[in-house]
Amino acid sequence: MAFNESRLLDKVAYGSDFGYEYRTRVKSLRSGHERRNADWARARGRYRVLYKNVQEVDHALVIAAHHACMGMLDGFRLKDWTDFTATDEPLGTGTGVAQVVQLIKTYTFGSLTTTRDIYKPVAGEVTVLVDGVPDPGAVVDTATGIVTLTATNGAVITWSGEFDTPVRFDSDQLSFSSNSRNAAGLILNADVPLVEIRV
């Protein structure tokens, strides 16, 4: 099992589903109260992608990806159109010496806050800022989301940019419709299920 840093085709069709899930165990007590326990510390993306009405060459790219990954075996990148950007996300404060930090994204609702580690930033699309000024010396590892930089002691470190989600195919089967074909043969006309993986 391996991870391919390539991104699957972005040209999704209308009707595609992008979402996520948590795993929570709920036990109802005889009093009517509940006990709720989270099995997962963070959400897991789940997608149903359609590739209708795209060029033949694009269908071929998806088919090639499924073959190369051997179905569900290997992971790759996906642009989750519902959540792929970060703006002024805090990364802590400078120490005056070289430091290593993980890119994160914060989600807040009232008094509740959770953070998500960002492991797959997009090359050339991430800016690390120190006290609001881009730091040209910051090095972003696009395979891990780890940033190496040196910032003045007490300086505020933030980042903005785009990121992908690590996923795999959620089926070993890729279906084609006999109702849709062109000169090259049958066209991929079914849902392509994908699921986020932990890296």
Summary of the structure (lengths in Angstrom):
residues: 199
radius of gyration: 20.5
end to end distance: 11.7
largest distance: 66.0
contacts: 520
relative contact order: 0.23
helix: 7%
strand: 52%
